[in-house]
Amino acid sequence: MNTITKSPQETQEIANKLSKKIKKGGMICLFGNLGTGKTIFTKGLAQGLGIEKLAIKSPTYTYIRHHKIHGQNIYHIDLYRLEQIDELLALELEEIMQNKNNIIIVEWADRMENILPKKRIDVEILYIDENSREIKITEH
């Protein structure tokens, strides 16, 4: 599915709708250059999952933020600061991915492509202009 959004709010609305596909577990992988709106998209996903917008921040120093909503584990992973994943982080990510009930949102998913599961939803966000983005969603 390809969509053009004209504002951050429209981007969040697309993400909010997409969140319904992972309510009982799943993985969404975000791809795009710096400043394309991956965190804006993540905030829309979080809102759809019942997490307050203010609770979503890029996990700059920890890489992984864990939220628990209605007994559901939600992991927000941001790999921007990594060139490559070390063995310890790879093991932690693989452990999180083993539980099919976990909801996992990964910004900069290209940094862990070699360990991404086959079943996932990829979201590529492309910059068009200051307000507009092209969003390509692919289900695997």
N, C-alpha and C positions, 0 to 999 in steps of 0.2 A: 504494500500500500504506500503510495506517495501522496503527500499533502504539503501545501504551502500555507504557512501561518504568517499573519501580518502583525502579531504582537506577542509579548511574553504570555499574556493571558490566554491567547488561542493555543499557544504551545502547551501550556499547563492543562487546558481542556482536553487536548488530544491525549496527553499522558494520563489524565484522570480516567478517561474512558478505557485506555489500555490496561490500567490497573485491575480492572474487573477480570481480565484473563489470567491473573496470577493470584487471585484472592486466596486460593487454597495451596499455594506453593508454585514456584517457578522462578525463572531467571530472566531479567531484562539487561541486555548489554548495550551500553551507550558508546557510540563512536562519533568523533567530530573534533575539529580543531579547537584550540583555546578560544573561548568567548562565543562559541556557537549556541550555547544554551543548555548544556547537559545538566547543570545543577537546577536550572529553571524547570526542565523536563522532570527531573527527580522530585522536585517539590510538588509538581502536579500528580506524579505517581503516589507520593506519600499522602497527599490530601485524599486521593481516592481510596487509600488503604486505611485512613483514619488517623494518620500522624499529623500533628499540628505543623503548619508551614514553618514556624519559627524553630522547630526541633531539627529541621534538615539543614545541616551545614556540611561543607566538604570536610571529611575526616582528615585534615591536613597532616597531623602528626601520627595518628594511629592507623590510618588507612581504612579501618573498618569501624563503623558505628553500628551498634546493635540496638534495635527497638523491639519492644514486646507489646503488641496490641491484641487484646482479647485472646490471649494465649498463643498468638501467632508470632513466630520469630521473623523479624525483618532485618536484613543486613544491607547497609549502604556502604559500598566499597568505592573508594576513589584512589586510583593508582597514578595520578598525575605526576607525583614526585619521584616515581620509580623509573629507572631505565630498564631494569629487568627484575623479576621476582626471585628472591632467594629461596632456598630450600625450605626454610622454616615457614615463611609466609605461604609458599605453595602448599605445604601440608595443611596449614590452617584453612586455606581456601578450599582445598579438596574435601576437608572434613565438613565444612559448612555446606558444600554442594551435595554431599552424600545424602543429606536429609531432604527428601523430595517435598516435604511440607514447608521448608524454609522459603521465604521470599527474599530474593537476592537482586539487588540493583547495583550494577557495576559501571562507574564512570571510567573512561579510558580503558575499556575492556580489551583493546588491542594489545595492552601490556601483558595480558595473560592468555592470549589466543591459543597457546599450546596446551592449556589445561581446561579450556571452555568445554562444557558438556555439549553433546549434539542437540539435545532438546533445550531450546532457549528462544528468546525473542531478541533480535538485533534491531537497534534503532540508530540510524545514521542521521546526524543533524548537519545540514550544510548552510553556511552563511550566504544569504542573498544580498541583504543590505541591513542597515542599522536595526530595523524592526522585523524584517522578513526572514524566514527560515524554510528550507525544504526538509521535510522529515520523511525518511524512508524506513518503513517497518517491515521486517522479514521474519516470519515464524519458521523455525527449524523443527 
